[in-house]
Amino acid sequence: MTDQIARTATGLVISSVRDKTITVIIERTIKHPLYKKILRRSTKIHAHDQENQCEDGDLVTIKECRPISKTKSWDLVSIEKKNQKIN
């Protein structure tokens, strides 16, 4: 059996209302191929929070796991910073 390395991502919690689920926004920057302008792109990911320890504005690290529900296939690894300000 081969062990696969799980993808990890770091992002900001924008919603923690649902039970054992958080919504994390992950922002990245890309360069436009023609105009060379730096653009910000973001992705919303639903992650599993077993102990309901996250709050809105927390900076968290998540990892990919098996599908838990229709939209949830990421798991909370750690909380890097508590309660960052959300714009």
C-alpha positions as CSV (number, residue, x, y, z in Angstrom):
1,M,0.0,0.0,0.0
2,T,1.2,3.5,-0.8
3,D,0.6,6.4,1.4
4,Q,-0.5,9.6,-0.4
5,I,0.4,13.0,0.8
6,A,-2.7,15.0,1.5
7,R,-3.0,18.5,0.1
8,T,-3.0,21.3,2.7
9,A,-4.2,24.9,2.5
10,T,-4.3,27.9,4.7
11,G,-7.2,30.3,4.7
12,L,-9.6,32.5,6.7
13,V,-12.8,31.2,8.3
14,I,-15.7,33.2,6.9
15,S,-18.6,31.1,8.4
16,S,-18.9,28.8,11.3
17,V,-22.6,28.8,11.8
18,R,-23.3,25.2,10.9
19,D,-22.6,22.3,13.3
20,K,-19.1,20.8,12.8
21,T,-18.6,22.6,9.5
22,I,-16.6,25.8,8.6
23,T,-16.4,27.7,5.4
24,V,-12.8,28.7,4.6
25,I,-11.8,31.2,1.9
26,I,-8.4,30.7,0.3
27,E,-6.9,33.6,-1.6
28,R,-4.1,33.3,-4.2
29,T,-2.5,35.7,-6.6
30,I,-2.0,35.0,-10.3
31,K,-0.4,37.0,-13.1
32,H,-2.6,37.7,-16.2
33,P,-0.9,35.9,-19.1
34,L,-1.3,38.8,-21.6
35,Y,-1.5,42.0,-19.5
36,K,0.8,40.9,-16.7
37,K,-1.4,42.4,-14.0
38,I,-1.5,40.7,-10.6
39,L,-5.0,39.4,-9.9
40,R,-6.5,38.0,-6.7
41,R,-8.5,34.8,-6.9
42,S,-10.3,33.1,-4.1
43,T,-11.9,29.7,-3.4
44,K,-14.5,28.8,-0.8
45,I,-14.0,25.4,0.8
46,H,-16.2,23.6,3.3
47,A,-14.2,21.8,6.0
48,H,-15.0,19.5,8.9
49,D,-14.5,20.9,12.4
50,Q,-15.1,18.1,14.9
51,E,-15.0,20.1,18.1
52,N,-16.6,23.3,16.8
53,Q,-13.6,25.3,18.0
54,C,-13.3,27.7,15.1
55,E,-14.9,31.1,14.9
56,D,-15.3,33.7,12.1
57,G,-12.0,35.4,11.3
58,D,-9.7,32.6,12.4
59,L,-6.7,31.7,10.3
60,V,-6.7,27.9,9.9
61,T,-4.9,25.1,8.1
62,I,-7.0,22.4,6.5
63,K,-6.1,19.2,4.7
64,E,-7.9,17.1,2.0
65,C,-9.6,13.9,3.2
66,R,-12.2,11.5,2.1
67,P,-15.7,13.0,1.2
68,I,-17.7,13.6,4.4
69,S,-20.7,15.0,2.6
70,K,-21.7,16.3,-0.8
71,T,-19.6,19.5,-0.5
72,K,-17.3,18.7,2.4
73,S,-14.0,16.9,1.7
74,W,-11.5,18.9,3.8
75,D,-10.6,18.4,7.5
76,L,-9.3,21.0,10.0
77,V,-5.7,20.5,11.0
78,S,-4.9,23.5,13.2
79,I,-5.8,27.1,14.1
80,E,-2.9,29.4,13.3
81,K,-4.4,32.6,14.6
82,K,-7.6,33.4,16.5
83,N,-10.1,36.0,15.2
84,Q,-8.5,38.0,12.4
85,K,-10.6,41.0,11.2
86,I,-12.8,40.1,8.2
87,N,-13.1,42.8,5.5
